[in-house]
């Protein structure tokens, strides 16, 4: 969900060499813009930083500013939750409603909790966009936990799906010592005992108010969300049923013909979007959740293991078993 507060906060961390564009940026963000225009402006501002310096640590710098009290209604909704368990389930269950560039997936077991962020809504997402989004989003979550529940909070590990940046020595202060770059998926993992610690910022009344406000805003702006993104989101949330064209059309309250017409208008096919969603889900199930090949194939709607293997070979240029063995230590 774009919010003018983020470009304003971003002004605080713009590097010295770009400060000459501050007046222009301030004029842009104070002009009345719709969500799509604001998103474009915000993206161009961030892009200008990386164009000037591809090795900028701007994502980490910006992340240090992202504390619930200074942020938008979504952050306040999370901070007013009863505990981390409630907040993190809210992230996983409702963040997709806000037209974000990434998709969160939550996995819990008795000892560990992990949250991954994938980028399934575009064919290609630049390394710079990934790096900025992941640094900022994961920094915010760590900040929120340390401020609202456990000052000594430390991640068990953090994995990033991009090369090690030149300023990687700054990561341990935020993400701990167990950090992996060039990972197949970006995720953070922490001890499940933190889930039940009560937030000192919890407020049931405020939480309910912000939750309703965010849902109302989403319903009001639903038609502005890119249709391709809506389709991929339904596939991610309601698979394997949503990998069937008729089932997906029903879920989206469309006819099959209506679904196909809208996809055709966007110059994309059902197969392209389903492959994009399946690719991210495969990494989630293999790496984040440690699922078996057969379980994953069935969950992704493949009728046989051989069919899944053929798909996998095309998308990952290796067999599922080779992929799992390569990343067995994750």
BELRAKA-V278624 format. One record per pair of residues at least 12 apart in sequence whose C-alpha atoms are under 7 Angstrom apart, sorted by sequence separation. I is the first residue (numbers start at 1). J is the second residue. If there is no record, write none. Layout:
i->I j->J
i->I j->J
//
This chain:
i->92 j->104
i->104 j->116
i->105 j->117
i->92 j->105
i->104 j->117
i->92 j->106
i->103 j->117
i->104 j->118
i->282 j->296
i->102 j->117
i->103 j->118
i->102 j->118
i->103 j->119
i->102 j->119
i->158 j->175
i->164 j->181
i->101 j->119
i->163 j->181
i->157 j->176
i->162 j->181
i->163 j->182
i->101 j->121
i->155 j->175
i->158 j->178
i->159 j->179
i->160 j->180
i->161 j->181
i->162 j->182
i->155 j->176
i->157 j->178
i->158 j->179
i->159 j->180
i->160 j->181
i->161 j->182
i->154 j->176
i->156 j->178
i->157 j->179
i->158 j->180
i->159 j->181
i->160 j->182
i->161 j->183
i->278 j->300
i->160 j->183
i->161 j->184
i->159 j->183
i->161 j->185
i->4 j->29
i->160 j->185
i->161 j->186
i->159 j->185
i->160 j->186
i->159 j->186
i->160 j->187
i->293 j->320
i->159 j->187
i->158 j->187
i->159 j->188
i->158 j->188
i->157 j->188
i->158 j->189
i->243 j->274
i->157 j->189
i->2 j->35
i->155 j->188
i->156 j->189
i->155 j->189
i->156 j->190
i->7 j->42
i->127 j->162
i->139 j->174
i->155 j->190
i->156 j->191
i->2 j->38
i->2 j->39
i->286 j->324
i->232 j->273
i->236 j->277
i->235 j->277
i->287 j->330
i->232 j->277
i->13 j->61
i->149 j->197
i->13 j->62
i->149 j->198
i->149 j->199
i->148 j->199
i->149 j->200
i->10 j->62
i->148 j->200
i->148 j->201
i->243 j->301
i->240 j->299
i->240 j->300
i->239 j->300
i->240 j->301
i->79 j->144
i->5 j->71
i->5 j->72
i->118 j->186
i->3 j->72
i->117 j->186
i->116 j->186
i->117 j->187
i->116 j->187
i->59 j->131
i->63 j->135
i->115 j->187
i->116 j->188
i->59 j->132
i->63 j->136
i->67 j->140
i->114 j->187
i->115 j->188
i->62 j->136
i->66 j->140
i->114 j->188
i->115 j->189
i->60 j->135
i->64 j->139
i->114 j->189
i->59 j->135
i->60 j->136
i->63 j->139
i->67 j->143
i->68 j->144
i->113 j->189
i->114 j->190
i->59 j->136
i->63 j->140
i->67 j->144
i->112 j->189
i->113 j->190
i->50 j->128
i->112 j->190
i->113 j->191
i->112 j->191
i->113 j->192
i->111 j->191
i->112 j->192
i->111 j->192
i->110 j->192
i->1 j->98
i->1 j->99
i->185 j->283
i->1 j->100
i->184 j->283
i->121 j->229
i->55 j->165
i->57 j->167
i->84 j->194
i->85 j->195
i->55 j->166
i->84 j->195
i->85 j->196
i->121 j->232
i->83 j->195
i->84 j->196
i->83 j->196
i->84 j->197
i->83 j->197
i->83 j->198
i->82 j->198
i->83 j->199
i->82 j->199
i->82 j->202
i->98 j->218
i->80 j->201
i->81 j->202
i->97 j->218
i->79 j->201
i->80 j->202
i->81 j->203
i->79 j->202
i->80 j->203
i->81 j->204
i->80 j->204
i->80 j->206
i->81 j->207
i->99 j->225
i->80 j->207
i->77 j->207
i->77 j->210
i->77 j->211
i->73 j->210
i->120 j->276
i->120 j->277
i->120 j->280
i->118 j->280
i->107 j->289
//
